[in-house]
């Protein structure tokens, strides 16, 4: 194997101007060899993106702060590169699919990088066709970028980078905004590319299901921007299993299950299993997770009849009948654009249906006064910032109580209870925008439960959150649910469905194609689930694998 | 000749020159004939759908009619009060009508010239051409292009924020003061996300090797060909001919700052 060193980072230390004492990166040392795939694991806010900016030449030129140490790309110090030249060696795919393009159509976007590099216009067409072929998007050459799905946009982002033929590809949480099916497609594309092209890979992630087989080496960063492990991924997870959990890093689901097994049964894995196959190879009982018992004695909370919604003559929601009962935990699943969000907005009374009607406690939604309705139904939008209207966390939660005219003493009592529940005590005076992602999310939930709303609807609340804040949010929701609140949650995360939902609703093309329990959903054929862009949770996969093995042994 | 495929920069220069020439003219007949010529070019040569063209023109049409009416109704003291024309059963001095007509036709010519440009030009191509023909700095040009992409995103986001605030129980604003307060509340999340988006896009552009220097190649090349000059000459010569005729016949008037 070629042992040429492509990237060498030597004692890199960095701090920003606004807080010079806090080191974002603290004495980072590592090397990347040719054709090597390196994974950088770390919790959100550990300086991963800052490290990316150091590698692609953005820092120190654009840095407002202090940088010490050296970065070498192909043995050349990054200071010696002329402006823009680093991009010929290091290409980056960023997290947000919406904001990494500046042109209108797919071909123009790929050409943009080539133009910067000064490639002759006569050669561009061939390169563009070639890289689109590589990511299997040849048919989209003339498409307008905004009409692509998130997964396609990320693949286009790789194509743009590949066109510039870099030696190192840096992927900065490339799948954080994608649904599970698009995520696995993206990873497959990368795998496929590595067979055809020579490049090294740096994957920066906090969610590593799917990447495991691709990775040669792993580096782990902690909150202080220090490397605490550099070596084989398997050993790293094995040794640092507890640190990783504390830091809020997503460890692979099979490893997480294995840890639960260790806790429940008296068994210790010498090496933690990272894939379903690894785990299935162990002769251990699968941990029994408390499955939720369907509540039966509940009364009808919300009823929708023949609900239809059309926008400019395209049908978005098509004749849906739905009944929600008090205390249920319902998840709405389906591909992007299948009508999940639209359905949720219709039943929350945020959008008005073109046909059909919704009844909340047997009274039509249009008969409810807006203010009374909002005291019954809470709706948590995908981006928490959209819902903030005041300048302090306390005022934010108190807002609707004050609108109702409660006296300040009562307001204070209720707000402090809710803030404690949402683990936001101590942040009363902070501006909502200065909170962390997880705190913002919990604050947006807090504002929606302050009136003791009996129905809470959430649009992908765990999207892009790290393991800790996801767990905190889910336990908060579970607590509310146990107290009787009906929860309706749009999600792509099948592990959540398996663990929390009483009932699943699957949307496809504006129609409700399934309304059943999670366990029955997993019984559907693989093709069927794939068409709905759904995956099976790891635990179910494992059970199915074991059953197959058993029948294999006895046949 | 396809107006759509003309070099956008030359097309823009043609339009600007026409407008500049027209600002000096102040008789009703020259712009009227020139408007008919623009209509002809837009509808028969550029093949813009009549319905679309009229739809875009209609606000200007209303504005022009209003201009005409106010100028007739609130005209200056006429020099020749006896020379009148009967209109809507009233006697109106001929020169007032002339001034009013000139002004409103002026609006219509400028509007239809701009529409001829807007309806036949891809804005992205226009900016790329400005960069190649008119030395617009790439830093500015790609900045505009990236910003232009944001517009629909910002619009969608505003709709989202509005409904998100409604769910919070924010009352519908009734008085002007409440409305101003409400918009202030919309602005903060909107700006916060716009700034974040802009920063991310800038980082992504730079990591694709964009430096803002003029030293770059172009995938879509815009060249100036003889047919672009032909268009420029044709449009200007029609206008110059009309002005010359007006001069010869004697109804030509310079613009003297009338409103």
Contacts between the chains, C-beta under 8 A, distances in Angstrom:
chain1	res1	chain2	res2	distance
A	53	B	203	7.2
A	56	B	206	8.0
A	56	B	207	4.5
A	57	B	207	7.8
A	58	B	203	6.3
A	58	B	206	6.0
A	58	B	207	6.7
A	62	B	206	7.8
A	83	B	211	4.7
A	83	B	213	7.8
A	84	B	206	7.7
A	84	B	209	4.5
A	84	B	210	6.9
A	84	B	211	4.0
A	84	B	213	7.8
A	85	B	209	7.6
A	87	B	206	7.9
A	87	B	207	5.9
A	87	B	208	5.9
A	87	B	209	3.5
A	88	B	209	6.8
A	90	B	207	7.9
A	91	B	207	7.3
A	91	B	208	7.9
A	92	B	204	7.7
A	92	B	207	4.7
A	94	B	200	6.7
A	94	B	203	7.4
A	94	B	204	5.7
A	96	B	200	5.8
A	98	B	153	6.9
A	98	B	197	7.2
A	99	B	197	4.8
A	99	B	200	4.0
A	99	B	201	4.8
A	99	B	204	6.8
A	100	B	200	7.0
A	100	B	201	6.9
A	100	B	204	3.7
A	101	B	149	7.3
A	101	B	201	7.6
A	101	B	204	7.3
A	102	B	142	5.8
A	102	B	145	5.8
A	102	B	146	4.0
A	102	B	149	6.9
A	102	B	201	6.1
A	102	B	204	7.6
A	102	B	205	5.4
A	103	B	124	7.6
A	103	B	145	6.5
A	103	B	149	7.9
A	104	B	124	5.4
A	104	B	145	7.8
A	104	B	149	7.1
A	107	B	219	7.5
A	108	B	124	7.7
A	108	B	219	6.6
A	108	B	220	7.1
A	111	B	219	3.4
A	111	B	220	7.7
A	112	B	205	7.8
A	112	B	208	6.2
A	112	B	210	7.4
A	112	B	219	8.0
A	113	B	208	4.2
A	113	B	209	6.1
A	114	B	217	7.4
A	114	B	219	6.9
A	115	B	216	4.9
A	115	B	217	5.1
A	115	B	218	6.0
A	115	B	219	6.0
A	116	B	208	6.0
A	116	B	209	3.8
A	116	B	210	5.0
A	116	B	211	7.2
A	116	B	216	5.9
A	117	B	209	5.6
A	118	B	215	7.0
A	118	B	216	6.3
A	118	B	217	5.4
A	119	B	217	6.2
A	120	B	217	6.4
A	121	B	217	5.6
A	121	B	218	6.2
A	121	B	219	5.8
A	121	B	221	6.0
A	124	B	217	8.0
A	124	B	219	5.1
A	146	B	149	7.6
A	146	B	152	7.0
A	160	B	208	6.5
A	161	B	208	7.6
A	164	B	208	7.0
A	164	B	209	6.8
A	345	B	163	7.6
A	348	B	167	7.3
A	350	B	163	5.0
A	350	B	166	7.1
A	350	B	167	6.4
A	351	B	163	7.8
A	370	B	166	7.5
A	370	B	169	7.8
A	371	B	169	6.0
A	374	B	167	6.2
A	374	B	168	7.5
A	374	B	169	4.7
A	378	B	167	7.6
A	379	B	167	4.8
A	381	B	160	6.8
A	381	B	164	4.8
A	381	B	167	7.7
A	383	B	160	7.6
A	383	B	193	7.7
A	385	B	189	5.0
A	385	B	192	6.4
A	385	B	193	6.9
A	386	B	157	7.6
A	386	B	160	5.6
A	386	B	161	4.9
A	386	B	164	4.1
A	386	B	165	8.0
A	386	B	189	5.6
A	387	B	164	4.5
A	387	B	165	7.1
A	387	B	167	7.1
A	387	B	168	5.9
A	388	B	189	6.7
A	389	B	165	6.0
A	389	B	168	5.9
A	389	B	170	6.4
A	389	B	185	5.2
A	399	B	168	6.6
A	399	B	169	7.4
A	400	B	168	6.8
A	400	B	169	4.7
A	403	B	169	5.5
A	403	B	171	7.7
A	433	B	188	8.0
A	433	B	192	6.3
A	447	B	168	6.5
A	448	B	167	7.8
